[in-house]
Amino acid sequence: MKNSNAHNQRIAKMTFASVYPMYLEKVEKKGRTKEELHKVIEWLTNFDHEKLQELIRQNVTFETFFQHASLNPNVHLITGVICGYRVEEIEDPLTQQVRYLDKLVDELAKGRKMEKILRGS
């Protein structure tokens, strides 16, 4: 699926620190925990709690955030629709990575079991 270049650039320049509180609020409102959110982020990016906090303090963009990430080898197992886009069809790699994160957070908030969210890991 094609997104406009302007859309992709807007996502790239957004800071992770500005979106993280929304992720946290979304999952906590549905009875999930900050620890579970961090576990999901760690599964996707390989960032431990300390590294995640450092990136938040540095106010990095999503572009920088994912440049530092080591994506899980099972990331290709993340499929489905998020924000109106089928994640497996998004052509821009960075936009796809951000939508992978959005999809995992959404699954956590919807009460999906952790082993399913983490794709059996």
Backbone bond lengths (Angstrom), bond angles and torsions (degrees), N, CA, C in turn:
res aa  C-N    CA-C-N  psi(-1)  N-CA   C-N-CA  omega(-1)  CA-C   N-CA-C  phi
1 M - - - 1.442 - - 1.520 108.77 -
2 K 1.316 116.68 133.35 1.463 122.07 -179.44 1.520 111.01 -90.71
3 N 1.301 115.22 134.64 1.459 122.31 169.49 1.518 106.04 -110.77
4 S 1.295 117.34 156.82 1.457 119.38 177.14 1.524 109.07 -69.61
5 N 1.321 115.41 153.70 1.455 120.49 177.78 1.526 110.26 -60.36
6 A 1.323 117.06 -37.85 1.473 120.84 178.90 1.526 110.58 -62.21
7 H 1.334 117.01 -41.07 1.469 121.94 177.89 1.526 110.05 -62.29
8 N 1.331 116.53 -45.80 1.463 120.89 -179.91 1.528 111.20 -63.43
9 Q 1.319 117.11 -39.95 1.467 120.90 179.49 1.531 111.55 -67.73
10 R 1.315 116.07 -37.54 1.468 120.33 178.43 1.526 109.79 -62.37
11 I 1.321 116.82 -43.29 1.471 120.72 178.05 1.527 110.27 -64.51
12 A 1.329 117.29 -43.79 1.467 121.71 -178.49 1.521 111.93 -59.89
13 K 1.323 117.34 -36.07 1.466 121.66 -175.13 1.530 113.15 -89.50
14 M 1.319 117.76 -9.99 1.460 120.89 176.52 1.530 108.58 -66.79
15 T 1.322 116.98 142.80 1.461 118.62 178.99 1.528 110.35 -89.25
16 F 1.314 114.36 142.19 1.458 119.78 177.02 1.520 110.17 -60.96
17 A 1.337 116.51 -39.09 1.470 121.14 -178.33 1.522 112.26 -61.76
18 S 1.325 117.48 -27.39 1.465 119.43 179.83 1.529 111.75 -78.66
19 V 1.313 117.64 -23.95 1.463 122.32 -177.52 1.532 111.79 -96.58
20 Y 1.325 116.35 -30.64 1.465 121.21 -177.67 1.532 113.32 -52.03
21 P 1.354 119.79 -46.13 1.473 118.39 179.26 1.532 112.87 -60.52
22 M 1.318 116.85 -31.28 1.469 120.33 177.92 1.529 110.73 -70.72
23 Y 1.328 116.27 -39.23 1.461 119.66 174.81 1.522 109.83 -59.59
24 L 1.330 115.35 -48.45 1.465 120.94 -177.41 1.527 110.89 -62.10
25 E 1.311 117.29 -46.07 1.461 120.89 179.17 1.531 110.93 -60.96
26 K 1.318 116.10 -42.21 1.469 120.52 -178.71 1.525 111.25 -60.40
27 V 1.330 117.04 -46.77 1.468 119.04 -176.64 1.524 111.89 -74.75
28 E 1.340 117.33 -38.17 1.468 119.64 -179.91 1.527 111.26 -67.88
29 K 1.313 117.05 -35.21 1.467 120.83 178.33 1.530 110.68 -62.44
30 K 1.321 116.53 -25.68 1.463 121.43 179.96 1.525 112.41 -99.53
31 G 1.351 116.44 13.31 1.460 119.93 174.53 1.513 115.21 86.58
32 R 1.308 118.12 9.84 1.467 120.51 176.35 1.525 108.18 -96.04
33 T 1.335 117.15 169.96 1.458 121.02 -172.45 1.531 112.59 -112.40
34 K 1.328 113.26 163.37 1.465 121.07 174.45 1.529 109.81 -60.43
35 E 1.317 116.50 -38.42 1.467 121.08 179.65 1.533 110.62 -62.58
36 E 1.328 116.03 -40.74 1.465 119.33 177.84 1.534 110.66 -65.62
37 L 1.322 116.70 -40.94 1.468 120.34 176.76 1.521 109.86 -59.77
38 H 1.328 116.83 -45.44 1.460 120.30 -179.64 1.526 111.19 -64.71
39 K 1.317 116.94 -35.98 1.465 120.27 177.94 1.529 110.69 -63.25
40 V 1.321 116.58 -40.75 1.466 121.74 178.75 1.533 110.13 -66.17
41 I 1.331 116.95 -44.75 1.465 120.67 179.30 1.526 110.08 -64.17
42 E 1.334 116.34 -40.76 1.466 119.99 178.86 1.523 110.93 -64.23
43 W 1.333 117.30 -40.84 1.464 120.27 178.70 1.534 110.16 -59.05
44 L 1.319 116.66 -43.73 1.460 120.65 -177.49 1.523 112.41 -72.44
45 T 1.341 117.44 -44.12 1.468 121.24 -168.28 1.523 115.52 -107.79
46 N 1.320 116.97 -16.95 1.463 124.17 -173.55 1.536 111.91 70.85
47 F 1.340 117.93 19.92 1.463 121.71 175.16 1.521 109.07 -87.55
48 D 1.331 116.51 123.88 1.458 119.04 173.22 1.538 108.64 -78.24
49 H 1.330 116.17 176.55 1.465 121.05 -176.39 1.531 111.30 -56.23
50 E 1.326 116.29 -44.26 1.467 121.04 -177.36 1.532 111.29 -63.02
51 K 1.318 117.36 -46.10 1.468 121.30 179.92 1.534 110.35 -65.03
52 L 1.307 116.92 -40.24 1.460 121.20 178.85 1.529 110.29 -61.04
53 Q 1.334 117.30 -45.81 1.463 121.02 179.24 1.531 111.31 -63.58
54 E 1.323 116.55 -37.69 1.467 120.98 178.41 1.536 110.48 -62.88
55 L 1.322 117.31 -44.09 1.466 121.42 179.88 1.529 111.04 -66.27
56 I 1.321 116.69 -35.59 1.470 120.25 176.23 1.528 109.51 -65.94
57 R 1.330 117.31 -46.13 1.476 121.18 179.28 1.529 111.41 -60.90
58 Q 1.321 116.49 -36.38 1.464 121.01 -179.27 1.528 112.11 -77.74
59 N 1.319 116.78 -7.87 1.461 122.08 178.11 1.536 111.88 55.78
60 V 1.335 115.46 45.13 1.467 120.25 -176.92 1.528 111.57 -71.83
61 T 1.311 114.65 152.86 1.460 120.46 174.15 1.520 109.09 -75.66
62 F 1.331 116.04 164.82 1.464 119.11 174.85 1.528 110.31 -60.44
63 E 1.314 116.79 -33.70 1.460 120.34 178.30 1.525 110.22 -58.95
64 T 1.322 117.12 -49.84 1.466 121.64 179.01 1.525 110.71 -67.76
65 F 1.314 116.81 -41.40 1.466 122.14 179.05 1.526 110.67 -52.96
66 F 1.323 116.53 -50.58 1.459 119.17 -177.03 1.530 112.87 -79.76
67 Q 1.326 118.28 -20.08 1.474 119.99 172.89 1.524 110.24 -65.00
68 H 1.328 116.55 -32.57 1.462 121.66 -179.79 1.534 112.98 -86.18
69 A 1.292 116.90 -11.45 1.471 121.04 -175.62 1.524 111.66 -80.55
70 S 1.321 114.82 150.22 1.464 122.43 168.74 1.524 104.80 -112.21
71 L 1.322 116.06 96.82 1.464 119.52 -174.38 1.519 111.79 -62.83
72 N 1.310 114.83 142.52 1.450 122.06 177.28 1.530 109.48 -58.61
73 P 1.329 118.01 137.23 1.466 119.73 179.89 1.532 113.62 -63.35
74 N 1.333 117.30 -17.25 1.464 120.60 178.84 1.525 113.15 -94.12
75 V 1.330 116.83 14.78 1.459 120.67 -178.30 1.530 111.74 -58.87
76 H 1.317 116.61 -28.64 1.470 120.29 179.55 1.534 112.50 -65.04
77 L 1.326 117.00 -14.36 1.467 120.88 178.48 1.530 112.30 -80.45
78 I 1.333 116.97 -8.65 1.468 120.33 177.47 1.521 107.40 -80.62
79 T 1.321 115.27 114.54 1.465 120.23 -178.64 1.526 108.72 -134.95
80 G 1.300 115.03 166.90 1.454 120.19 176.55 1.511 111.91 118.24
81 V 1.320 115.06 -174.51 1.458 121.62 -174.49 1.523 109.89 -105.31
82 I 1.331 115.01 134.22 1.459 122.27 173.48 1.520 107.54 -142.61
83 C 1.306 115.63 132.72 1.474 121.56 -178.88 1.524 111.65 54.76
84 G 1.321 116.07 32.95 1.457 120.78 177.07 1.514 115.24 82.01
85 Y 1.332 117.38 3.81 1.463 121.07 -179.08 1.521 110.37 -120.19
86 R 1.306 116.62 140.40 1.462 121.85 173.56 1.525 106.37 -79.68
87 V 1.333 117.51 114.21 1.467 121.29 -170.98 1.521 113.40 -58.58
88 E 1.307 116.86 -35.54 1.464 118.81 -177.98 1.530 112.91 -72.31
89 E 1.325 118.01 -10.87 1.471 121.79 -179.40 1.524 113.28 -104.68
90 I 1.319 118.44 -1.19 1.468 121.14 -179.79 1.521 108.28 -71.96
91 E 1.332 116.33 126.19 1.462 121.17 -173.85 1.521 113.73 -83.52
92 D 1.330 117.87 -36.34 1.459 119.85 -179.20 1.529 109.05 -73.81
93 P 1.344 118.06 120.37 1.472 119.99 -175.30 1.525 114.24 -57.93
94 L 1.317 118.62 -42.98 1.462 120.05 -178.76 1.524 111.23 -67.68
95 T 1.317 117.30 -45.21 1.464 120.20 177.57 1.517 109.88 -59.16
96 Q 1.318 117.37 -39.87 1.458 121.18 178.47 1.529 110.54 -63.32
97 Q 1.316 117.90 -42.32 1.464 121.02 -179.93 1.527 111.09 -64.07
98 V 1.330 116.95 -42.15 1.468 120.35 177.89 1.523 109.65 -63.27
99 R 1.322 117.52 -41.17 1.465 120.88 179.31 1.522 111.71 -69.30
100 Y 1.340 117.78 -31.16 1.471 119.98 172.24 1.533 109.09 -58.40
101 L 1.323 116.15 -47.25 1.460 120.49 179.72 1.526 110.24 -61.94
102 D 1.330 116.65 -45.86 1.464 120.61 177.55 1.523 111.18 -56.64
103 K 1.322 116.45 -42.57 1.470 121.77 -178.22 1.525 110.39 -64.42
104 L 1.334 117.47 -44.00 1.466 120.51 179.96 1.522 111.18 -64.46
105 V 1.329 116.77 -41.90 1.470 120.85 178.20 1.526 109.46 -63.50
106 D 1.315 117.08 -41.43 1.458 121.65 178.66 1.531 110.79 -61.87
107 E 1.326 116.94 -43.98 1.467 120.48 178.84 1.528 110.93 -62.98
108 L 1.328 116.62 -40.03 1.463 120.79 177.81 1.526 109.84 -61.86
109 A 1.319 116.58 -47.14 1.467 121.34 -179.07 1.524 111.83 -64.49
110 K 1.316 117.51 -29.80 1.462 120.74 -179.23 1.525 112.68 -82.55
111 G 1.341 116.26 1.55 1.459 119.57 175.02 1.517 115.39 86.62
112 R 1.312 117.15 13.44 1.460 119.48 178.60 1.531 109.32 -64.01
113 K 1.307 116.71 146.52 1.454 121.14 -179.88 1.520 110.34 -65.40
114 M 1.341 115.91 141.79 1.459 121.48 -175.73 1.524 112.62 -57.12
115 E 1.336 118.05 -39.77 1.474 118.88 -178.47 1.531 111.29 -65.79
116 K 1.317 116.97 -28.44 1.477 120.70 176.01 1.530 110.23 -74.40
117 I 1.341 116.52 -42.82 1.463 120.46 179.20 1.528 109.91 -61.00
118 L 1.323 116.21 -41.58 1.463 120.99 -177.16 1.522 111.92 -85.96
119 R 1.306 115.43 15.54 1.458 122.81 173.72 1.528 112.39 51.14
120 G 1.346 114.26 46.57 1.456 120.89 173.62 1.516 116.23 78.61
121 S 1.345 117.76 3.81 1.472 119.94 -178.92 1.499 110.74 -78.61
